[in-house]
Amino acid sequence: MSKKRSNIEVVVTGSPDRALRQLKKKIEREGVVRDMKRTVYFEPETQKRRKRLVRAIKQNIMRMITQGTFKG
């Protein structure tokens, strides 16, 4: 498994609280925390496939709702 390195930079102009919020948003967008959680514990391939399937189903339902084609 390859480890992805992230270089996230935030320019501090003004308040440090604002810079912290920007850093948190960038970390969330990059998926740093999600990747770290994935490496903390072992997850079998079957669980990974199931999670991908559930995520795909949810995305399709949300897409259908926004298009107005979902009748549930």
Number of C-alpha atoms within 10 A of each C-alpha: 4 4 8 8 7 10 7 9 10 12 9 12 8 8 8 11 10 12 16 13 12 16 16 13 12 15 16 12 10 14 12 15 11 11 12 11 10 11 11 8 8 8 10 8 9 9 10 10 11 11 12 12 12 11 12 12 12 12 12 13 16 13 13 13 13 10 9 9 10 12 7 5
